[in-house]
Amino acid sequence: MKSEKDKFIIKGRAFKFGENVDTDQIIPARYLDTSDPDVLACHAMAGIDEDFSKKINPGDIIVAGRNFGCGSSREHAPLSIKAAGIGAVVAQSFARIFFRNAINIGLPIIEVKDFKAQSGDELELDLKKGKLKNKSSGEKYSFPSFPGFLQNIIQAGGLMERIREESKKGE
């Protein structure tokens, strides 16, 4: 089991995608007849790479350009990525609704404007310190760390899980 500190450290291989990756590329509409995370995980990123879910290991990191998650507001998109085992998404920018949906389900998403990585690079993210290192190239980057309340949501695994935790404390 990960310690509290380790929950904010994410290490994995990069999977690079381009700009304007929309929600239909993340989880094509033909797979939206379920909200079962295990089923959605099998089809994560299938609009770009049908075999994506077979290539990743838990903790791997999606790297993208601008406007990741644009398109419809479907929560299935970040859910499919998280359920597939992706530890975080790093992009130059995110569609706002995707950003909020990702946080709501506990998927860390990081905006870093000038980040450079290739598929296969080894990355390490420290969500608490706001540090990102491309261990393959040696390059280091900074980003604003999440405020405490967002760290709590991510640590709990999502907004609903955080609310459940808080309700149990109040019992």
VMD Tcl script that builds the backbone (N, CA, C; Angstrom):
set m [mol new atoms 513]
animate dup $m
set s [atomselect $m all]
$s set {name element resname resid chain x y z} {
  {N N MET 1 A 0.840 -1.189 0.000}
  {CA C MET 1 A 0.000 0.000 0.000}
  {C C MET 1 A 0.880 1.246 0.000}
  {N N LYS 2 A 0.506 2.235 -0.805}
  {CA C LYS 2 A 1.287 3.451 -0.890}
  {C C LYS 2 A 1.119 4.295 0.361}
  {N N SER 3 A 2.233 4.900 0.794}
  {CA C SER 3 A 2.140 5.837 1.902}
  {C C SER 3 A 1.475 7.113 1.388}
  {N N GLU 4 A 1.073 7.991 2.320}
  {CA C GLU 4 A 0.421 9.237 1.916}
  {C C GLU 4 A 1.331 10.037 0.995}
  {N N LYS 5 A 2.622 10.092 1.298}
  {CA C LYS 5 A 3.575 10.831 0.469}
  {C C LYS 5 A 3.650 10.225 -0.929}
  {N N ASP 6 A 3.678 8.897 -1.016}
  {CA C ASP 6 A 3.807 8.226 -2.305}
  {C C ASP 6 A 2.584 8.420 -3.195}
  {N N LYS 7 A 1.431 8.736 -2.631}
  {CA C LYS 7 A 0.234 8.958 -3.440}
  {C C LYS 7 A 0.389 10.200 -4.310}
  {N N PHE 8 A 1.302 11.061 -3.951}
  {CA C PHE 8 A 1.512 12.289 -4.705}
  {C C PHE 8 A 2.738 12.221 -5.605}
  {N N ILE 9 A 3.409 11.064 -5.625}
  {CA C ILE 9 A 4.536 10.824 -6.530}
  {C C ILE 9 A 4.053 9.826 -7.579}
  {N N ILE 10 A 4.156 10.220 -8.829}
  {CA C ILE 10 A 3.723 9.362 -9.934}
  {C C ILE 10 A 4.914 9.138 -10.847}
  {N N LYS 11 A 5.204 7.876 -11.096}
  {CA C LYS 11 A 6.319 7.516 -11.973}
  {C C LYS 11 A 5.802 6.596 -13.062}
  {N N GLY 12 A 6.202 6.885 -14.289}
  {CA C GLY 12 A 5.778 6.018 -15.382}
  {C C GLY 12 A 6.336 6.467 -16.716}
  {N N ARG 13 A 6.036 5.666 -17.710}
  {CA C ARG 13 A 6.450 5.979 -19.082}
  {C C ARG 13 A 5.484 6.975 -19.705}
  {N N ALA 14 A 6.032 7.798 -20.571}
  {CA C ALA 14 A 5.213 8.758 -21.309}
  {C C ALA 14 A 4.580 8.099 -22.520}
  {N N PHE 15 A 3.337 8.483 -22.769}
  {CA C PHE 15 A 2.640 8.146 -24.010}
  {C C PHE 15 A 2.228 9.476 -24.615}
  {N N LYS 16 A 2.876 9.839 -25.716}
  {CA C LYS 16 A 2.687 11.173 -26.285}
  {C C LYS 16 A 1.567 11.195 -27.322}
  {N N PHE 17 A 0.733 12.237 -27.183}
  {CA C PHE 17 A -0.331 12.518 -28.132}
  {C C PHE 17 A -0.212 13.978 -28.543}
  {N N GLY 18 A -0.922 14.374 -29.570}
  {CA C GLY 18 A -0.807 15.728 -30.111}
  {C C GLY 18 A -1.733 16.728 -29.457}
  {N N GLU 19 A -2.130 17.700 -30.243}
  {CA C GLU 19 A -3.010 18.768 -29.778}
  {C C GLU 19 A -4.461 18.441 -30.128}
  {N N ASN 20 A -5.364 19.094 -29.413}
  {CA C ASN 20 A -6.806 18.975 -29.666}
  {C C ASN 20 A -7.299 17.534 -29.641}
  {N N VAL 21 A -6.809 16.756 -28.685}
  {CA C VAL 21 A -7.302 15.389 -28.510}
  {C C VAL 21 A -8.684 15.507 -27.876}
  {N N ASP 22 A -9.701 15.095 -28.627}
  {CA C ASP 22 A -11.062 15.289 -28.130}
  {C C ASP 22 A -11.579 14.044 -27.410}
  {N N THR 23 A -12.702 14.217 -26.745}
  {CA C THR 23 A -13.248 13.132 -25.923}
  {C C THR 23 A -13.669 11.932 -26.750}
  {N N ASP 24 A -13.982 12.131 -28.035}
  {CA C ASP 24 A -14.338 10.995 -28.878}
  {C C ASP 24 A -13.094 10.191 -29.261}
  {N N GLN 25 A -11.937 10.809 -29.249}
  {CA C GLN 25 A -10.694 10.076 -29.459}
  {C C GLN 25 A -10.292 9.350 -28.170}
  {N N ILE 26 A -10.586 9.968 -27.038}
  {CA C ILE 26 A -10.247 9.367 -25.745}
  {C C ILE 26 A -11.111 8.133 -25.502}
  {N N ILE 27 A -12.414 8.253 -25.714}
  {CA C ILE 27 A -13.325 7.112 -25.591}
  {C C ILE 27 A -14.414 7.284 -26.655}
  {N N PRO 28 A -14.259 6.601 -27.785}
  {CA C PRO 28 A -15.221 6.748 -28.879}
  {C C PRO 28 A -16.665 6.457 -28.444}
  {N N ALA 29 A -17.583 7.161 -29.069}
  {CA C ALA 29 A -19.009 7.066 -28.714}
  {C C ALA 29 A -19.536 5.638 -28.767}
  {N N ARG 30 A -18.977 4.796 -29.620}
  {CA C ARG 30 A -19.479 3.417 -29.736}
  {C C ARG 30 A -19.281 2.612 -28.447}
  {N N TYR 31 A -18.466 3.131 -27.519}
  {CA C TYR 31 A -18.234 2.437 -26.248}
  {C C TYR 31 A -18.976 3.072 -25.076}
  {N N LEU 32 A -19.856 3.993 -25.347}
  {CA C LEU 32 A -20.533 4.726 -24.275}
  {C C LEU 32 A -21.825 4.082 -23.794}
  {N N ASP 33 A -22.025 2.827 -24.124}
  {CA C ASP 33 A -23.230 2.149 -23.651}
  {C C ASP 33 A -23.051 1.585 -22.242}
  {N N THR 34 A -21.933 1.923 -21.610}
  {CA C THR 34 A -21.659 1.486 -20.239}
  {C C THR 34 A -20.944 2.598 -19.482}
  {N N SER 35 A -21.022 2.544 -18.185}
  {CA C SER 35 A -20.202 3.430 -17.352}
  {C C SER 35 A -19.313 2.585 -16.442}
  {N N ASP 36 A -19.197 1.297 -16.748}
  {CA C ASP 36 A -18.345 0.380 -15.987}
  {C C ASP 36 A -16.883 0.729 -16.260}
  {N N PRO 37 A -16.150 1.169 -15.241}
  {CA C PRO 37 A -14.755 1.575 -15.443}
  {C C PRO 37 A -13.874 0.495 -16.072}
  {N N ASP 38 A -14.106 -0.766 -15.717}
  {CA C ASP 38 A -13.280 -1.843 -16.278}
  {C C ASP 38 A -13.501 -2.002 -17.781}
  {N N VAL 39 A -14.723 -1.845 -18.217}
  {CA C VAL 39 A -15.024 -1.937 -19.645}
  {C C VAL 39 A -14.464 -0.710 -20.366}
  {N N LEU 40 A -14.682 0.468 -19.800}
  {CA C LEU 40 A -14.170 1.696 -20.416}
  {C C LEU 40 A -12.650 1.665 -20.525}
  {N N ALA 41 A -11.984 1.105 -19.523}
  {CA C ALA 41 A -10.515 1.034 -19.518}
  {C C ALA 41 A -9.976 0.324 -20.755}
  {N N CYS 42 A -10.673 -0.688 -21.202}
  {CA C CYS 42 A -10.238 -1.461 -22.375}
  {C C CYS 42 A -10.260 -0.642 -23.657}
  {N N HIS 43 A -10.982 0.485 -23.631}
  {CA C HIS 43 A -11.152 1.286 -24.848}
  {C C HIS 43 A -10.575 2.694 -24.710}
  {N N ALA 44 A -9.809 2.946 -23.659}
  {CA C ALA 44 A -9.195 4.262 -23.472}
  {C C ALA 44 A -8.301 4.590 -24.658}
  {N N MET 45 A -8.443 5.774 -25.184}
  {CA C MET 45 A -7.656 6.311 -26.298}
  {C C MET 45 A -7.862 5.533 -27.593}
  {N N ALA 46 A -8.929 4.740 -27.669}
  {CA C ALA 46 A -9.177 3.892 -28.836}
  {C C ALA 46 A -9.434 4.685 -30.110}
  {N N GLY 47 A -9.819 5.939 -29.997}
  {CA C GLY 47 A -10.018 6.763 -31.182}
  {C C GLY 47 A -8.716 7.140 -31.865}
  {N N ILE 48 A -7.597 6.926 -31.168}
  {CA C ILE 48 A -6.270 7.205 -31.730}
  {C C ILE 48 A -5.473 5.914 -31.875}
  {N N ASP 49 A -5.541 5.083 -30.836}
  {CA C ASP 49 A -4.767 3.838 -30.808}
  {C C ASP 49 A -5.629 2.760 -30.168}
  {N N GLU 50 A -6.198 1.904 -30.979}
  {CA C GLU 50 A -7.124 0.866 -30.511}
  {C C GLU 50 A -6.494 -0.056 -29.471}
  {N N ASP 51 A -5.171 -0.207 -29.505}
  {CA C ASP 51 A -4.470 -1.112 -28.577}
  {C C ASP 51 A -3.823 -0.395 -27.402}
  {N N PHE 52 A -4.126 0.871 -27.207}
  {CA C PHE 52 A -3.492 1.661 -26.152}
  {C C PHE 52 A -3.555 0.973 -24.787}
  {N N SER 53 A -4.726 0.501 -24.414}
  {CA C SER 53 A -4.896 -0.064 -23.068}
  {C C SER 53 A -4.042 -1.313 -22.844}
  {N N LYS 54 A -3.614 -1.964 -23.910}
  {CA C LYS 54 A -2.765 -3.152 -23.785}
  {C C LYS 54 A -1.295 -2.793 -23.619}
  {N N LYS 55 A -0.937 -1.548 -23.877}
  {CA C LYS 55 A 0.462 -1.112 -23.867}
  {C C LYS 55 A 0.898 -0.477 -22.555}
  {N N ILE 56 A -0.061 -0.050 -21.742}
  {CA C ILE 56 A 0.303 0.739 -20.569}
  {C C ILE 56 A 0.490 -0.115 -19.323}
  {N N ASN 57 A 1.252 0.459 -18.409}
  {CA C ASN 57 A 1.432 -0.108 -17.071}
  {C C ASN 57 A 0.857 0.890 -16.075}
  {N N PRO 58 A 0.407 0.415 -14.928}
  {CA C PRO 58 A -0.130 1.349 -13.927}
  {C C PRO 58 A 0.876 2.457 -13.610}
  {N N GLY 59 A 0.386 3.686 -13.643}
  {CA C GLY 59 A 1.221 4.837 -13.341}
  {C C GLY 59 A 1.777 5.533 -14.564}
  {N N ASP 60 A 1.645 4.931 -15.747}
  {CA C ASP 60 A 2.128 5.602 -16.949}
  {C C ASP 60 A 1.408 6.936 -17.116}
  {N N ILE 61 A 2.007 7.809 -17.918}
  {CA C ILE 61 A 1.553 9.193 -17.989}
  {C C ILE 61 A 1.287 9.588 -19.440}
  {N N ILE 62 A 0.106 10.131 -19.693}
  {CA C ILE 62 A -0.200 10.681 -21.012}
  {C C ILE 62 A 0.384 12.082 -21.081}
  {N N VAL 63 A 1.042 12.376 -22.189}
  {CA C VAL 63 A 1.609 13.697 -22.458}
  {C C VAL 63 A 0.960 14.209 -23.736}
  {N N ALA 64 A 0.493 15.449 -23.722}
  {CA C ALA 64 A -0.197 15.982 -24.893}
  {C C ALA 64 A 0.094 17.459 -25.063}
  {N N GLY 65 A -0.376 17.992 -26.176}
  {CA C GLY 65 A -0.227 19.411 -26.470}
  {C C GLY 65 A -1.366 20.216 -25.884}
  {N N ARG 66 A -1.833 21.184 -26.657}
  {CA C ARG 66 A -2.900 22.079 -26.193}
  {C C ARG 66 A -4.272 21.434 -26.337}
  {N N ASN 67 A -5.180 21.858 -25.449}
  {CA C ASN 67 A -6.612 21.579 -25.559}
  {C C ASN 67 A -6.949 20.087 -25.431}
  {N N PHE 68 A -6.266 19.382 -24.558}
  {CA C PHE 68 A -6.559 17.963 -24.339}
  {C C PHE 68 A -7.942 17.842 -23.704}
  {N N GLY 69 A -8.761 16.926 -24.219}
  {CA C GLY 69 A -10.087 16.689 -23.658}
  {C C GLY 69 A -11.168 17.599 -24.187}
  {N N CYS 70 A -10.921 18.234 -25.335}
  {CA C CYS 70 A -11.951 19.094 -25.914}
  {C C CYS 70 A -13.100 18.232 -26.444}
  {N N GLY 71 A -14.175 18.867 -26.825}
  {CA C GLY 71 A -15.322 18.125 -27.344}
  {C C GLY 71 A -16.432 18.047 -26.320}
  {N N SER 72 A -17.098 16.928 -26.278}
  {CA C SER 72 A -18.245 16.780 -25.383}
  {C C SER 72 A -17.807 16.737 -23.925}
  {N N SER 73 A -18.776 16.874 -23.050}
  {CA C SER 73 A -18.477 16.932 -21.614}
  {C C SER 73 A -18.553 15.568 -20.941}
  {N N ARG 74 A -18.473 14.505 -21.709}
  {CA C ARG 74 A -18.654 13.164 -21.141}
  {C C ARG 74 A -17.610 12.833 -20.072}
  {N N GLU 75 A -18.101 12.392 -18.917}
  {CA C GLU 75 A -17.218 11.963 -17.833}
  {C C GLU 75 A -16.525 10.650 -18.154}
  {N N HIS 76 A -17.025 9.935 -19.139}
  {CA C HIS 76 A -16.423 8.659 -19.533}
  {C C HIS 76 A -14.963 8.838 -19.952}
  {N N ALA 77 A -14.629 10.004 -20.507}
  {CA C ALA 77 A -13.279 10.218 -21.037}
  {C C ALA 77 A -12.212 10.126 -19.940}
  {N N PRO 78 A -12.248 10.975 -18.909}
  {CA C PRO 78 A -11.221 10.819 -17.878}
  {C C PRO 78 A -11.356 9.502 -17.110}
  {N N LEU 79 A -12.577 9.012 -16.965}
  {CA C LEU 79 A -12.779 7.747 -16.263}
  {C C LEU 79 A -12.097 6.593 -16.991}
  {N N SER 80 A -12.192 6.575 -18.315}
  {CA C SER 80 A -11.547 5.497 -19.075}
  {C C SER 80 A -10.033 5.547 -18.921}
  {N N ILE 81 A -9.471 6.746 -18.911}
  {CA C ILE 81 A -8.016 6.917 -18.765}
  {C C ILE 81 A -7.565 6.439 -17.390}
  {N N LYS 82 A -8.265 6.898 -16.354}
  {CA C LYS 82 A -7.893 6.507 -14.992}
  {C C LYS 82 A -8.053 5.001 -14.793}
  {N N ALA 83 A -9.169 4.454 -15.254}
  {CA C ALA 83 A -9.432 3.020 -15.067}
  {C C ALA 83 A -8.410 2.159 -15.813}
  {N N ALA 84 A -7.856 2.678 -16.899}
  {CA C ALA 84 A -6.836 1.942 -17.654}
  {C C ALA 84 A -5.508 1.881 -16.904}
  {N N GLY 85 A -5.358 2.731 -15.886}
  {CA C GLY 85 A -4.127 2.715 -15.089}
  {C C GLY 85 A -3.240 3.921 -15.272}
  {N N ILE 86 A -3.659 4.880 -16.088}
  {CA C ILE 86 A -2.861 6.087 -16.282}
  {C C ILE 86 A -2.799 6.844 -14.962}
  {N N GLY 87 A -1.574 7.228 -14.568}
  {CA C GLY 87 A -1.378 7.911 -13.293}
  {C C GLY 87 A -1.665 9.391 -13.346}
  {N N ALA 88 A -1.486 10.004 -14.525}
  {CA C ALA 88 A -1.699 11.446 -14.686}
  {C C ALA 88 A -1.689 11.777 -16.168}
  {N N VAL 89 A -2.194 12.962 -16.474}
  {CA C VAL 89 A -2.103 13.512 -17.820}
  {C C VAL 89 A -1.386 14.851 -17.692}
  {N N VAL 90 A -0.353 15.041 -18.515}
  {CA C VAL 90 A 0.386 16.300 -18.570}
  {C C VAL 90 A 0.156 16.878 -19.959}
  {N N ALA 91 A -0.341 18.112 -20.018}
  {CA C ALA 91 A -0.588 18.750 -21.306}
  {C C ALA 91 A -0.306 20.242 -21.202}
  {N N GLN 92 A -0.193 20.878 -22.359}
  {CA C GLN 92 A 0.001 22.331 -22.365}
  {C C GLN 92 A -1.251 23.043 -21.872}
  {N N SER 93 A -2.432 22.476 -22.202}
  {CA C SER 93 A -3.688 23.016 -21.689}
  {C C SER 93 A -4.775 21.963 -21.835}
  {N N PHE 94 A -5.854 22.165 -21.082}
  {CA C PHE 94 A -6.980 21.234 -21.069}
  {C C PHE 94 A -8.266 21.981 -21.355}
  {N N ALA 95 A -9.221 21.292 -21.961}
  {CA C ALA 95 A -10.575 21.829 -22.026}
  {C C ALA 95 A -11.071 21.909 -20.582}
  {N N ARG 96 A -11.719 23.000 -20.232}
  {CA C ARG 96 A -12.117 23.239 -18.834}
  {C C ARG 96 A -13.024 22.147 -18.279}
  {N N ILE 97 A -13.987 21.674 -19.051}
  {CA C ILE 97 A -14.902 20.649 -18.533}
  {C C ILE 97 A -14.157 19.339 -18.312}
  {N N PHE 98 A -13.208 19.015 -19.178}
  {CA C PHE 98 A -12.399 17.811 -18.987}
  {C C PHE 98 A -11.574 17.960 -17.712}
  {N N PHE 99 A -11.005 19.128 -17.507}
  {CA C PHE 99 A -10.206 19.390 -16.303}
  {C C PHE 99 A -11.026 19.092 -15.051}
  {N N ARG 100 A -12.225 19.645 -14.995}
  {CA C ARG 100 A -13.067 19.464 -13.811}
  {C C ARG 100 A -13.530 18.014 -13.662}
  {N N ASN 101 A -13.908 17.377 -14.760}
  {CA C ASN 101 A -14.311 15.974 -14.697}
  {C C ASN 101 A -13.167 15.096 -14.216}
  {N N ALA 102 A -11.948 15.380 -14.673}
  {CA C ALA 102 A -10.786 14.592 -14.254}
  {C C ALA 102 A -10.556 14.728 -12.751}
  {N N ILE 103 A -10.602 15.936 -12.251}
  {CA C ILE 103 A -10.424 16.151 -10.804}
  {C C ILE 103 A -11.544 15.436 -10.048}
  {N N ASN 104 A -12.776 15.530 -10.536}
  {CA C ASN 104 A -13.907 14.901 -9.849}
  {C C ASN 104 A -13.754 13.394 -9.705}
  {N N ILE 105 A -13.041 12.757 -10.638}
  {CA C ILE 105 A -12.855 11.303 -10.530}
  {C C ILE 105 A -11.469 10.953 -9.974}
  {N N GLY 106 A -10.684 11.969 -9.599}
  {CA C GLY 106 A -9.398 11.726 -8.959}
  {C C GLY 106 A -8.247 11.462 -9.912}
  {N N LEU 107 A -8.345 11.931 -11.151}
  {CA C LEU 107 A -7.251 11.791 -12.116}
  {C C LEU 107 A -6.432 13.073 -12.123}
  {N N PRO 108 A -5.172 13.008 -11.685}
  {CA C PRO 108 A -4.341 14.219 -11.703}
  {C C PRO 108 A -4.056 14.675 -13.136}
  {N N ILE 109 A -4.296 15.945 -13.384}
  {CA C ILE 109 A -3.976 16.529 -14.678}
  {C C ILE 109 A -3.166 17.797 -14.443}
  {N N ILE 110 A -2.083 17.889 -15.174}
  {CA C ILE 110 A -1.084 18.927 -14.935}
  {C C ILE 110 A -0.873 19.737 -16.199}
  {N N GLU 111 A -0.939 21.057 -16.071}
  {CA C GLU 111 A -0.626 21.936 -17.192}
  {C C GLU 111 A 0.816 22.406 -17.076}
  {N N VAL 112 A 1.605 22.091 -18.101}
  {CA C VAL 112 A 2.988 22.546 -18.192}
  {C C VAL 112 A 3.184 23.025 -19.622}
  {N N LYS 113 A 3.421 24.312 -19.792}
  {CA C LYS 113 A 3.435 24.933 -21.123}
  {C C LYS 113 A 4.553 24.423 -22.031}
  {N N ASP 114 A 5.758 24.343 -21.555}
  {CA C ASP 114 A 6.897 24.039 -22.428}
  {C C ASP 114 A 7.484 22.657 -22.202}
  {N N PHE 115 A 6.698 21.742 -21.675}
  {CA C PHE 115 A 7.191 20.402 -21.382}
  {C C PHE 115 A 7.468 19.639 -22.664}
  {N N LYS 116 A 8.602 18.939 -22.666}
  {CA C LYS 116 A 8.969 18.124 -23.822}
  {C C LYS 116 A 9.214 16.699 -23.365}
  {N N ALA 117 A 8.588 15.765 -24.064}
  {CA C ALA 117 A 8.793 14.342 -23.796}
  {C C ALA 117 A 8.426 13.570 -25.051}
  {N N GLN 118 A 8.988 12.407 -25.177}
  {CA C GLN 118 A 8.668 11.493 -26.263}
  {C C GLN 118 A 8.018 10.253 -25.658}
  {N N SER 119 A 7.251 9.552 -26.448}
  {CA C SER 119 A 6.696 8.289 -25.969}
  {C C SER 119 A 7.842 7.394 -25.527}
  {N N GLY 120 A 7.677 6.798 -24.362}
  {CA C GLY 120 A 8.699 5.910 -23.815}
  {C C GLY 120 A 9.611 6.572 -22.796}
  {N N ASP 121 A 9.658 7.912 -22.761}
  {CA C ASP 121 A 10.481 8.593 -21.751}
  {C C ASP 121 A 9.974 8.234 -20.359}
  {N N GLU 122 A 10.883 8.126 -19.426}
  {CA C GLU 122 A 10.523 7.874 -18.023}
  {C C GLU 122 A 10.296 9.214 -17.333}
  {N N LEU 123 A 9.121 9.371 -16.737}
  {CA C LEU 123 A 8.738 10.621 -16.091}
  {C C LEU 123 A 8.491 10.405 -14.603}
  {N N GLU 124 A 8.678 11.477 -13.851}
  {CA C GLU 124 A 8.348 11.458 -12.428}
  {C C GLU 124 A 7.682 12.782 -12.067}
  {N N LEU 125 A 6.482 12.671 -11.493}
  {CA C LEU 125 A 5.704 13.828 -11.062}
  {C C LEU 125 A 5.626 13.863 -9.544}
  {N N ASP 126 A 5.821 15.026 -8.965}
  {CA C ASP 126 A 5.582 15.230 -7.544}
  {C C ASP 126 A 4.460 16.258 -7.453}
  {N N LEU 127 A 3.251 15.774 -7.190}
  {CA C LEU 127 A 2.076 16.638 -7.191}
  {C C LEU 127 A 2.091 17.651 -6.057}
  {N N LYS 128 A 2.671 17.286 -4.922}
  {CA C LYS 128 A 2.701 18.204 -3.771}
  {C C LYS 128 A 3.688 19.338 -3.985}
  {N N LYS 129 A 4.843 19.019 -4.557}
  {CA C LYS 129 A 5.890 20.027 -4.754}
  {C C LYS 129 A 5.768 20.760 -6.081}
  {N N GLY 130 A 4.934 20.246 -6.988}
  {CA C GLY 130 A 4.799 20.883 -8.291}
  {C C GLY 130 A 6.039 20.705 -9.148}
  {N N LYS 131 A 6.588 19.502 -9.131}
  {CA C LYS 131 A 7.818 19.206 -9.886}
  {C C LYS 131 A 7.574 18.068 -10.865}
  {N N LEU 132 A 8.147 18.204 -12.046}
  {CA C LEU 132 A 8.062 17.190 -13.088}
  {C C LEU 132 A 9.456 16.996 -13.647}
  {N N LYS 133 A 9.875 15.753 -13.701}
  {CA C LYS 133 A 11.196 15.451 -14.237}
  {C C LYS 133 A 11.064 14.424 -15.349}
  {N N ASN 134 A 11.707 14.748 -16.477}
  {CA C ASN 134 A 11.843 13.777 -17.547}
  {C C ASN 134 A 13.168 13.070 -17.253}
  {N N LYS 135 A 13.088 11.887 -16.672}
  {CA C LYS 135 A 14.288 11.166 -16.254}
  {C C LYS 135 A 15.101 10.698 -17.456}
  {N N SER 136 A 14.481 10.579 -18.613}
  {CA C SER 136 A 15.197 10.156 -19.819}
  {C C SER 136 A 16.089 11.269 -20.362}
  {N N SER 137 A 15.587 12.516 -20.324}
  {CA C SER 137 A 16.367 13.642 -20.848}
  {C C SER 137 A 17.082 14.426 -19.757}
  {N N GLY 138 A 16.637 14.251 -18.500}
  {CA C GLY 138 A 17.210 15.011 -17.393}
  {C C GLY 138 A 16.575 16.377 -17.200}
  {N N GLU 139 A 15.649 16.751 -18.058}
  {CA C GLU 139 A 15.011 18.058 -17.944}
  {C C GLU 139 A 14.026 18.083 -16.781}
  {N N LYS 140 A 13.965 19.242 -16.110}
  {CA C LYS 140 A 13.074 19.423 -14.964}
  {C C LYS 140 A 12.155 20.607 -15.225}
  {N N TYR 141 A 10.934 20.482 -14.715}
  {CA C TYR 141 A 9.912 21.503 -14.913}
  {C C TYR 141 A 9.180 21.734 -13.591}
  {N N SER 142 A 8.579 22.912 -13.491}
  {CA C SER 142 A 7.751 23.234 -12.329}
  {C C SER 142 A 6.346 23.564 -12.800}
  {N N PHE 143 A 5.388 23.317 -11.930}
  {CA C PHE 143 A 4.002 23.673 -12.191}
  {C C PHE 143 A 3.378 24.002 -10.847}
  {N N PRO 144 A 2.305 24.777 -10.839}
  {CA C PRO 144 A 1.656 25.094 -9.562}
  {C C PRO 144 A 1.118 23.813 -8.926}
  {N N SER 145 A 1.491 23.580 -7.684}
  {CA C SER 145 A 0.969 22.392 -7.006}
  {C C SER 145 A -0.524 22.598 -6.742}
  {N N PHE 146 A -1.236 21.482 -6.615}
  {CA C PHE 146 A -2.659 21.569 -6.348}
  {C C PHE 146 A -2.900 22.156 -4.970}
  {N N PRO 147 A -3.934 22.993 -4.835}
  {CA C PRO 147 A -4.302 23.464 -3.497}
  {C C PRO 147 A -4.717 22.273 -2.629}
  {N N GLY 148 A -4.664 22.446 -1.335}
  {CA C GLY 148 A -4.952 21.372 -0.388}
  {C C GLY 148 A -6.260 20.643 -0.643}
  {N N PHE 149 A -7.334 21.380 -0.935}
  {CA C PHE 149 A -8.627 20.714 -1.125}
  {C C PHE 149 A -8.603 19.809 -2.356}
  {N N LEU 150 A -7.869 20.185 -3.424}
  {CA C LEU 150 A -7.761 19.317 -4.603}
  {C C LEU 150 A -6.860 18.122 -4.314}
  {N N GLN 151 A -5.814 18.338 -3.529}
  {CA C GLN 151 A -4.965 17.212 -3.119}
  {C C GLN 151 A -5.795 16.189 -2.349}
  {N N ASN 152 A -6.694 16.666 -1.496}
  {CA C ASN 152 A -7.558 15.764 -0.730}
  {C C ASN 152 A -8.485 14.966 -1.640}
  {N N ILE 153 A -9.017 15.613 -2.673}
  {CA C ILE 153 A -9.899 14.917 -3.622}
  {C C ILE 153 A -9.119 13.849 -4.368}
  {N N ILE 154 A -7.934 14.182 -4.847}
  {CA C ILE 154 A -7.113 13.220 -5.590}
  {C C ILE 154 A -6.691 12.073 -4.687}
  {N N GLN 155 A -6.261 12.393 -3.470}
  {CA C GLN 155 A -5.836 11.351 -2.536}
  {C C GLN 155 A -6.986 10.390 -2.229}
  {N N ALA 156 A -8.199 10.909 -2.136}
  {CA C ALA 156 A -9.364 10.065 -1.836}
  {C C ALA 156 A -9.791 9.231 -3.037}
  {N N GLY 157 A -9.344 9.609 -4.245}
  {CA C GLY 157 A -9.734 8.882 -5.445}
  {C C GLY 157 A -10.884 9.528 -6.189}
  {N N GLY 158 A -11.241 10.742 -5.799}
  {CA C GLY 158 A -12.294 11.471 -6.485}
  {C C GLY 158 A -13.174 12.237 -5.519}
  {N N LEU 159 A -14.008 13.093 -6.074}
  {CA C LEU 159 A -14.859 13.954 -5.251}
  {C C LEU 159 A -15.870 13.159 -4.432}
  {N N MET 160 A -16.539 12.203 -5.046}
  {CA C MET 160 A -17.538 11.428 -4.304}
  {C C MET 160 A -16.900 10.633 -3.172}
  {N N GLU 161 A -15.724 10.076 -3.429}
  {CA C GLU 161 A -15.025 9.326 -2.376}
  {C C GLU 161 A -14.632 10.263 -1.234}
  {N N ARG 162 A -14.227 11.489 -1.586}
  {CA C ARG 162 A -13.869 12.483 -0.567}
  {C C ARG 162 A -15.094 12.843 0.282}
  {N N ILE 163 A -16.223 13.011 -0.366}
  {CA C ILE 163 A -17.455 13.332 0.361}
  {C C ILE 163 A -17.830 12.172 1.282}
  {N N ARG 164 A -17.681 10.944 0.794}
  {CA C ARG 164 A -17.977 9.768 1.644}
  {C C ARG 164 A -17.068 9.747 2.862}
  {N N GLU 165 A -15.778 10.044 2.659}
  {CA C GLU 165 A -14.838 10.090 3.788}
  {C C GLU 165 A -15.283 11.123 4.820}
  {N N GLU 166 A -15.648 12.302 4.349}
  {CA C GLU 166 A -16.060 13.370 5.251}
  {C C GLU 166 A -17.349 13.026 5.983}
  {N N SER 167 A -18.293 12.350 5.285}
  {CA C SER 167 A -19.543 11.968 5.945}
  {C C SER 167 A -19.295 10.965 7.061}
  {N N LYS 168 A -18.382 10.018 6.814}
  {CA C LYS 168 A -18.073 9.015 7.839}
  {C C LYS 168 A -17.479 9.676 9.086}
  {N N LYS 169 A -16.677 10.707 8.880}
  {CA C LYS 169 A -16.080 11.412 10.019}
  {C C LYS 169 A -17.152 12.108 10.847}
  {N N GLY 170 A -18.214 12.561 10.179}
  {CA C GLY 170 A -19.277 13.290 10.854}
  {C C GLY 170 A -20.330 12.389 11.497}
  {N N GLU 171 A -20.212 11.091 11.328}
  {CA C GLU 171 A -21.213 10.183 11.883}
  {C C GLU 171 A -21.174 10.137 13.392}
}
mol reanalyze $m
mol bondsrecalc $m
mol representation Tube
mol addrep $m
